[in-house]
């Protein structure tokens, strides 16, 4: 029996919600308003008493799976590993298809977010790069390579 109906969202906990939101909005995601969540529901789900978090949901143009950015005000967040390599266990990247990979990489670099490695091609179908975004979040950016391209 299949229990999953659809992929809803990916959640990432950050210290600076505004900076992380601005980064993803600058790449083209659309942000909902910031909202606070606290009370019995949150305490029950995360298993912590007295928790409070602020959340921003971001979605790609045209809809689809959303990205939830969350920043806890209670209890205080616990630092992760912002320099984690791609092979460290755990959630390592969030991936987006882009229209122009080089322009997206240049845009991220202009805002202080550089490549983890380089720009690679996968089987002549995709051009892809990892960018290390705010708080060490690895963002995979991929561009479909048109069939007529020869380089």
N, C-alpha and C positions, 0 to 999 in steps of 0.2 A: 504494500500500500504506500502510495506517495503522499507525504504530509505537506510538502511545500507547494504552494499555489503560484507564487511569483517572487522575484527578488525585489525587496522593498527599498532598503537603504544600507549604507555602510556608515558606521559611527566612528568618529575620531575624537578623542579627548585632547584638548589643547589648553595651554596656560593663557595665551593671548587670543581670545575669540575674535576680536576686531581685526587683528593682523592676519589671522588665518582666513577669515571671511574675505577680506580685501584681496588676498592672493588668489583665491579660487574665483572670485567675481572678475578679477582682471583677466583670467583665462577664458571667461565666457559663461560661467555658471550664473544662474539667477538666484538671488537670496530672498528668502521669506524674512519677515520681521523677527528680531530677536525675541525669545520668550523665556520666561523662568519656569522651572518645574521643581516642585518640592512637595512634601507631604507623604501620606501613607503609600500612595502608588509608587513613587520613586524609592522610598525606603524599602518597600517589599521587593521590588524588581532587582535593585542593586545590592540588597542585603546590608545596608548601612543605615543607622538611625540618624535622623536629623539632617539628611542630605539636601542640598540645594544646588541646582545647576542652571546655567543659561545655555540655550540651544539656538542654533541657526540651521535651518534646512536649506540646502542648495540643490538646484536641479538643472539639468542640461536644457538648452533651448529645445522646445518641442516636447518636453516631458521625458519620462524614463526614470530609472533608478536614481534615488536622491542620495546626497551626502549630508550626514548630520555632524555638525561640529558642536562640541559640548565643552563647556568650561565650568568646573565645579568651584563654587564659592564656599561650600561646606560639604564634606570636609575638604581641606585644602588638597589640591592635586599633588600627586607623587610624581617626581621626575622620571621620565623614561630614558631611553638612550638615543639622543638626537643624532648621533653619528653611526647608528646601527648599519652594518653592511647588508646588502641584499640577501645574504644567506643566513642572517640571524633569524632564529625561530620567532614566529608571530606574524601579525599582519605587517607586510613589508611595503606594499605600494597600493595606490589607488590609480586606476588606469582610465584614460580618456582618449577617444579618437579625435584628432584635430584636423583642420583643413590644411594648414601650412606648418609643418613641424619646425622648420628652421625659424620662421617668424615667432612661433610660440616659445622656442628655446631662447631666442634673442630677447624677447619680451621678459621672460623670467630672469634672465641674466641682468638685464637693465634694472631690475628691482632687487638685485642681490642674491638671486637663487640660481646656483650653477648646476652644471651637469654632474651626475654621479660618476659617469664614465664617458662614453662618447655616443655618437649617433650611429646606429647599426641598421642593417637591412636583414629582413627575415624572408628567405626563400623567394625573393623578388616580388613579394606581395605587400610587405609593410616596411616602413622606415620608423624606427622607434628610438626613444631616449628616456633615461631616467633623470629627473630634475629633483634636487633636494630642496623642498619648499620650507615653509615656516616650521620651526620646532622639529626639524629633521624628517618631516613627512616626505616619503619618496613618492613622486607623482610620475607615472608612466604616461608619456605622450606618444601616440602612434598615428601615423598618417598612411593611409592606403596608397600604394604606389600604382599609378595608372599603367596599364599594359603597354602603351606606346613608349614609355620612358625607357631609355637605354643606359643611363648612367647609374 
